[in-house]
Amino acid sequence: MNTDQIKGAVKDAAGKVQQEVGKATGSTSQQAKGLEKQGEGKVQKGVGNVEQSVDDATRNTSDTRKP
């Protein structure tokens, strides 16, 4: 796992908590902020997944080229 994957997962989880707190308190703005944070987290985690895939592919390619 890389830092973008971890930070994205944490941001997504925090957004879910914020959304639920907003529901419990009746605050639509907190719910909206929680949803926004979840979206940001999912995007950041996706970026981290792509970075990880590229890194893995690069590593696998260089491993097969060794004599």
N, CA, C and O atoms as a printed pandas DataFrame, in Angstrom:
     atom_number atom_name residue_name chain_id  residue_number  x_coord  y_coord  z_coord
0              1         N          MET        A               1    0.832   -1.185    0.000
1              2        CA          MET        A               1    0.000    0.000    0.000
2              3         C          MET        A               1    0.875    1.246    0.000
3              4         O          MET        A               1    1.933    1.287    0.629
4              5         N          ASN        A               2    0.411    2.249   -0.714
5              6        CA          ASN        A               2    1.144    3.513   -0.706
6              7         C          ASN        A               2    0.357    4.566    0.085
7              8         O          ASN        A               2   -0.760    4.311    0.534
8              9         N          THR        A               3    0.944    5.726    0.245
9             10        CA          THR        A               3    0.331    6.747    1.103
10            11         C          THR        A               3   -1.001    7.250    0.562
11            12         O          THR        A               3   -1.906    7.551    1.341
12            13         N          ASP        A               4   -1.138    7.348   -0.766
13            14        CA          ASP        A               4   -2.416    7.805   -1.319
14            15         C          ASP        A               4   -3.528    6.799   -1.025
15            16         O          ASP        A               4   -4.658    7.199   -0.745
16            17         N          GLN        A               5   -3.233    5.531   -1.084
17            18        CA          GLN        A               5   -4.234    4.520   -0.769
18            19         C          GLN        A               5   -4.667    4.633    0.693
19            20         O          GLN        A               5   -5.857    4.562    0.999
20            21         N          ILE        A               6   -3.713    4.806    1.577
21            22        CA          ILE        A               6   -4.010    4.897    3.009
22            23         C          ILE        A               6   -4.770    6.185    3.330
23            24         O          ILE        A               6   -5.799    6.156    4.006
24            25         N          LYS        A               7   -4.255    7.308    2.841
25            26        CA          LYS        A               7   -4.912    8.590    3.113
26            27         C          LYS        A               7   -6.321    8.621    2.525
27            28         O          LYS        A               7   -7.243    9.165    3.132
28            29         N          GLY        A               8   -6.479    8.036    1.344
29            30        CA          GLY        A               8   -7.802    7.992    0.730
30            31         C          GLY        A               8   -8.783    7.161    1.530
31            32         O          GLY        A               8   -9.941    7.547    1.690
32            33         N          ALA        A               9   -8.333    6.031    2.030
33            34        CA          ALA        A               9   -9.198    5.172    2.843
34            35         C          ALA        A               9   -9.593    5.875    4.145
35            36         O          ALA        A               9  -10.740    5.780    4.583
36            37         N          VAL        A              10   -8.640    6.580    4.758
37            38        CA          VAL        A              10   -8.922    7.305    5.996
38            39         C          VAL        A              10   -9.918    8.435    5.729
39            40         O          VAL        A              10  -10.858    8.633    6.500
40            41         N          LYS        A              11   -9.711    9.172    4.641
41            42        CA          LYS        A              11  -10.605   10.273    4.298
42            43         C          LYS        A              11  -12.017    9.757    4.010
43            44         O          LYS        A              11  -13.000   10.383    4.407
44            45         N          ASP        A              12  -12.117    8.627    3.328
45            46        CA          ASP        A              12  -13.411    8.015    3.038
46            47         C          ASP        A              12  -14.119    7.635    4.341
47            48         O          ASP        A              12  -15.305    7.915    4.513
48            49         N          ALA        A              13  -13.397    7.006    5.240
49            50        CA          ALA        A              13  -13.983    6.600    6.525
50            51         C          ALA        A              13  -14.416    7.820    7.340
51            52         O          ALA        A              13  -15.491    7.817    7.941
52            53         N          ALA        A              14  -13.591    8.846    7.360
53            54        CA          ALA        A              14  -13.941   10.066    8.100
54            55         C          ALA        A              14  -15.181   10.720    7.507
55            56         O          ALA        A              14  -16.014   11.261    8.234
56            57         N          GLY        A              15  -15.297   10.670    6.197
57            58        CA          GLY        A              15  -16.478   11.219    5.542
58            59         C          GLY        A              15  -17.744   10.465    5.902
59            60         O          GLY        A              15  -18.806   11.064    6.068
60            61         N          LYS        A              16  -17.629    9.151    6.022
61            62        CA          LYS        A              16  -18.789    8.346    6.424
62            63         C          LYS        A              16  -19.229    8.704    7.838
63            64         O          LYS        A              16  -20.422    8.818    8.118
64            65         N          VAL        A              17  -18.257    8.880    8.723
65            66        CA          VAL        A              17  -18.577    9.270   10.104
66            67         C          VAL        A              17  -19.239   10.641   10.109
67            68         O          VAL        A              17  -20.254   10.843   10.775
68            69         N          GLN        A              18  -18.667   11.580    9.369
69            70        CA          GLN        A              18  -19.215   12.930    9.323
70            71         C          GLN        A              18  -20.636   12.926    8.776
71            72         O          GLN        A              18  -21.498   13.650    9.274
72            73         N          GLN        A              19  -20.881   12.116    7.755
73            74        CA          GLN        A              19  -22.216   12.018    7.182
74            75         C          GLN        A              19  -23.210   11.473    8.218
75            76         O          GLN        A              19  -24.319   11.990    8.352
76            77         N          GLU        A              20  -22.810   10.441    8.938
77            78        CA          GLU        A              20  -23.690    9.853    9.953
78            79         C          GLU        A              20  -23.959   10.817   11.101
79            80         O          GLU        A              20  -25.075   10.870   11.618
80            81         N          VAL        A              21  -22.945   11.580   11.503
81            82        CA          VAL        A              21  -23.144   12.591   12.543
82            83         C          VAL        A              21  -24.133   13.639   12.043
83            84         O          VAL        A              21  -25.000   14.096   12.788
84            85         N          GLY        A              22  -23.995   14.009   10.793
85            86        CA          GLY        A              22  -24.932   14.965   10.207
86            87         C          GLY        A              22  -26.361   14.439   10.201
87            88         O          GLY        A              22  -27.305   15.180   10.472
88            89         N          LYS        A              23  -26.512   13.147    9.887
89            90        CA          LYS        A              23  -27.851   12.535    9.924
90            91         C          LYS        A              23  -28.406   12.555   11.342
91            92         O          LYS        A              23  -29.569   12.897   11.556
92            93         N          ALA        A              24  -27.566   12.187   12.314
93            94        CA          ALA        A              24  -28.012   12.101   13.709
94            95         C          ALA        A              24  -28.408   13.465   14.269
95            96         O          ALA        A              24  -29.327   13.567   15.082
96            97         N          THR        A              25  -27.713   14.502   13.831
97            98        CA          THR        A              25  -27.997   15.841   14.350
98            99         C          THR        A              25  -28.956   16.620   13.458
99           100         O          THR        A              25  -29.369   17.727   13.801
100          101         N          GLY        A              26  -29.304   16.048   12.329
101          102        CA          GLY        A              26  -30.214   16.732   11.414
102          103         C          GLY        A              26  -29.545   17.838   10.612
103          104         O          GLY        A              26  -30.220   18.730   10.098
104          105         N          SER        A              27  -28.225   17.785   10.501
105          106        CA          SER        A              27  -27.472   18.816    9.784
106          107         C          SER        A              27  -27.202   18.363    8.347
107          108         O          SER        A              27  -26.351   17.509    8.099
108          109         N          THR        A              28  -27.938   18.947    7.420
109          110        CA          THR        A              28  -27.733   18.574    6.017
110          111         C          THR        A              28  -26.376   19.041    5.509
111          112         O          THR        A              28  -25.803   18.406    4.624
112          113         N          SER        A              29  -25.847   20.145    6.053
113          114        CA          SER        A              29  -24.537   20.612    5.592
114          115         C          SER        A              29  -23.442   19.633    6.015
115          116         O          SER        A              29  -22.504   19.394    5.255
116          117         N          GLN        A              30  -23.549   19.066    7.218
117          118        CA          GLN        A              30  -22.565   18.069    7.651
118          119         C          GLN        A              30  -22.676   16.798    6.813
119          120         O          GLN        A              30  -21.669   16.172    6.484
120          121         N          GLN        A              31  -23.904   16.425    6.474
121          122        CA          GLN        A              31  -24.093   15.257    5.617
122          123         C          GLN        A              31  -23.432   15.485    4.261
123          124         O          GLN        A              31  -22.751   14.607    3.731
124          125         N          ALA        A              32  -23.646   16.680    3.710
125          126        CA          ALA        A              32  -23.063   17.010    2.408
126          127         C          ALA        A              32  -21.543   17.038    2.474
127          128         O          ALA        A              32  -20.868   16.535    1.576
128          129         N          LYS        A              33  -21.008   17.625    3.536
129          130        CA          LYS        A              33  -19.550   17.662    3.696
130          131         C          LYS        A              33  -18.990   16.249    3.830
131          132         O          LYS        A              33  -17.918   15.954    3.302
132          133         N          GLY        A              34  -19.706   15.380    4.529
133          134        CA          GLY        A              34  -19.278   13.993    4.667
134          135         C          GLY        A              34  -19.262   13.272    3.337
135          136         O          GLY        A              34  -18.329   12.527    3.037
136          137         N          LEU        A              35  -20.294   13.493    2.539
137          138        CA          LEU        A              35  -20.328   12.876    1.205
138          139         C          LEU        A              35  -19.196   13.384    0.328
139          140         O          LEU        A              35  -18.576   12.625   -0.417
140          141         N          GLU        A              36  -18.937   14.692    0.431
141          142        CA          GLU        A              36  -17.842   15.276   -0.345
142          143         C          GLU        A              36  -16.500   14.658    0.065
143          144         O          GLU        A              36  -15.677   14.315   -0.784
144          145         N          LYS        A              37  -16.296   14.524    1.369
145          146        CA          LYS        A              37  -15.046   13.951    1.873
146          147         C          LYS        A              37  -14.905   12.496    1.424
147          148         O          LYS        A              37  -13.804   12.047    1.102
148          149         N          GLN        A              38  -16.024   11.757    1.403
149          150        CA          GLN        A              38  -15.990   10.374    0.927
150          151         C          GLN        A              38  -15.561   10.325   -0.539
151          152         O          GLN        A              38  -14.753    9.482   -0.929
152          153         N          GLY        A              39  -16.107   11.230   -1.342
153          154        CA          GLY        A              39  -15.728   11.281   -2.753
154          155         C          GLY        A              39  -14.255   11.576   -2.939
155          156         O          GLY        A              39  -13.583   10.950   -3.759
156          157         N          GLU        A              40  -13.754   12.542   -2.168
157          158        CA          GLU        A              40  -12.334   12.871   -2.240
158          159         C          GLU        A              40  -11.480   11.663   -1.858
159          160         O          GLU        A              40  -10.461   11.380   -2.487
160          161         N          GLY        A              41  -11.912   10.966   -0.824
161          162        CA          GLY        A              41  -11.166    9.796   -0.369
162          163         C          GLY        A              41  -11.141    8.696   -1.407
163          164         O          GLY        A              41  -10.109    8.062   -1.624
164          165         N          LYS        A              42  -12.279    8.465   -2.053
165          166        CA          LYS        A              42  -12.355    7.422   -3.082
166          167         C          LYS        A              42  -11.445    7.769   -4.270
167          168         O          LYS        A              42  -10.774    6.897   -4.822
168          169         N          VAL        A              43  -11.430    9.044   -4.652
169          170        CA          VAL        A              43  -10.566    9.475   -5.756
170          171         C          VAL        A              43   -9.096    9.306   -5.374
171          172         O          VAL        A              43   -8.302    8.783   -6.156
172          173         N          GLN        A              44   -8.737    9.753   -4.168
173          174        CA          GLN        A              44   -7.346    9.643   -3.731
174          175         C          GLN        A              44   -6.915    8.182   -3.644
175          176         O          GLN        A              44   -5.797    7.837   -4.026
176          177         N          LYS        A              45   -7.801    7.330   -3.144
177          178        CA          LYS        A              45   -7.479    5.905   -3.068
178          179         C          LYS        A              45   -7.325    5.329   -4.471
179          180         O          LYS        A              45   -6.452    4.494   -4.706
180          181         N          GLY        A              46   -8.170    5.770   -5.405
181          182        CA          GLY        A              46   -8.061    5.311   -6.791
182          183         C          GLY        A              46   -6.736    5.720   -7.419
183          184         O          GLY        A              46   -6.121    4.939   -8.145
184          185         N          VAL        A              47   -6.299    6.941   -7.142
185          186        CA          VAL        A              47   -5.000    7.406   -7.639
186          187         C          VAL        A              47   -3.896    6.518   -7.072
187          188         O          VAL        A              47   -2.975    6.119   -7.786
188          189         N          GLY        A              48   -3.999    6.217   -5.797
189          190        CA          GLY        A              48   -3.011    5.337   -5.171
190          191         C          GLY        A              48   -3.016    3.950   -5.777
191          192         O          GLY        A              48   -1.962    3.335   -5.941
192          193         N          ASN        A              49   -4.210    3.446   -6.116
193          194        CA          ASN        A              49   -4.308    2.128   -6.756
194          195         C          ASN        A              49   -3.620    2.123   -8.115
195          196         O          ASN        A              49   -2.928    1.168   -8.467
196          197         N          VAL        A              50   -3.815    3.202   -8.877
197          198        CA          VAL        A              50   -3.166    3.302  -10.193
198          199         C          VAL        A              50   -1.649    3.373  -10.019
199          200         O          VAL        A              50   -0.902    2.698  -10.728
200          201         N          GLU        A              51   -1.206    4.191   -9.074
201          202        CA          GLU        A              51    0.241    4.293   -8.814
202          203         C          GLU        A              51    0.812    2.923   -8.444
203          204         O          GLU        A              51    1.885    2.544   -8.913
204          205         N          GLN        A              52    0.099    2.197   -7.613
205          206        CA          GLN        A              52    0.555    0.877   -7.180
206          207         C          GLN        A              52    0.615   -0.088   -8.362
207          208         O          GLN        A              52    1.560   -0.867   -8.487
208          209         N          SER        A              53   -0.401   -0.033   -9.230
209          210        CA          SER        A              53   -0.425   -0.915  -10.393
210          211         C          SER        A              53    0.732   -0.627  -11.334
211          212         O          SER        A              53    1.369   -1.548  -11.844
212          213         N          VAL        A              54    1.004    0.656  -11.565
213          214        CA          VAL        A              54    2.117    1.045  -12.431
214          215         C          VAL        A              54    3.429    0.589  -11.805
215          216         O          VAL        A              54    4.295    0.054  -12.498
216          217         N          ASP        A              55    3.579    0.794  -10.519
217          218        CA          ASP        A              55    4.792    0.380   -9.823
218          219         C          ASP        A              55    4.983   -1.134   -9.910
219          220         O          ASP        A              55    6.083   -1.617  -10.178
220          221         N          ASP        A              56    3.896   -1.874   -9.680
221          222        CA          ASP        A              56    3.976   -3.337   -9.767
222          223         C          ASP        A              56    4.326   -3.800  -11.179
223          224         O          ASP        A              56    5.142   -4.704  -11.359
224          225         N          ALA        A              57    3.709   -3.177  -12.174
225          226        CA          ALA        A              57    3.976   -3.559  -13.557
226          227         C          ALA        A              57    5.415   -3.244  -13.937
227          228         O          ALA        A              57    6.074   -4.034  -14.614
228          229         N          THR        A              58    5.894   -2.097  -13.501
229          230        CA          THR        A              58    7.274   -1.708  -13.788
230          231         C          THR        A              58    8.243   -2.675  -13.115
231          232         O          THR        A              58    9.238   -3.089  -13.711
232          233         N          ARG        A              59    7.944   -3.027  -11.882
233          234        CA          ARG        A              59    8.803   -3.946  -11.149
234          235         C          ARG        A              59    8.806   -5.320  -11.822
235          236         O          ARG        A              59    9.862   -5.936  -11.958
236          237         N          ASN        A              60    7.641   -5.803  -12.243
237          238        CA          ASN        A              60    7.546   -7.102  -12.906
238          239         C          ASN        A              60    8.269   -7.116  -14.240
239          240         O          ASN        A              60    8.891   -8.115  -14.602
240          241         N          THR        A              61    8.189   -6.007  -14.977
241          242        CA          THR        A              61    8.866   -5.923  -16.265
242          243         C          THR        A              61   10.372   -5.955  -16.086
243          244         O          THR        A              61   11.068   -6.645  -16.831
244          245         N          SER        A              62   10.891   -5.211  -15.100
245          246        CA          SER        A              62   12.334   -5.215  -14.893
246          247         C          SER        A              62   12.819   -6.556  -14.356
247          248         O          SER        A              62   13.952   -6.954  -14.630
248          249         N          ASP        A              63   11.994   -7.250  -13.605
249          250        CA          ASP        A              63   12.391   -8.571  -13.105
250          251         C          ASP        A              63   12.554   -9.582  -14.236
251          252         O          ASP        A              63   13.439  -10.435  -14.172
252          253         N          THR        A              64   11.726   -9.502  -15.259
253          254        CA          THR        A              64   11.793  -10.467  -16.351
254          255         C          THR        A              64   12.952  -10.165  -17.296
255          256         O          THR        A              64   13.334  -11.034  -18.080
256          257         N          ARG        A              65   13.511   -8.986  -17.250
257          258        CA          ARG        A              65   14.615   -8.616  -18.144
258          259         C          ARG        A              65   15.981   -8.987  -17.578
259          260         O          ARG        A              65   16.983   -8.892  -18.287
260          261         N          LYS        A              66   16.041   -9.400  -16.335
261          262        CA          LYS        A              66   17.323   -9.755  -15.747
262          263         C          LYS        A              66   17.852  -11.048  -16.348
263          264         O          LYS        A              66   17.091  -11.996  -16.541
264          265         N          PRO        A              67   19.148  -11.098  -16.646
265          266        CA          PRO        A              67   19.720  -12.309  -17.251
266          267         C          PRO        A              67   19.835  -13.452  -16.258
267          268         O          PRO        A              67   20.296  -14.536  -16.614
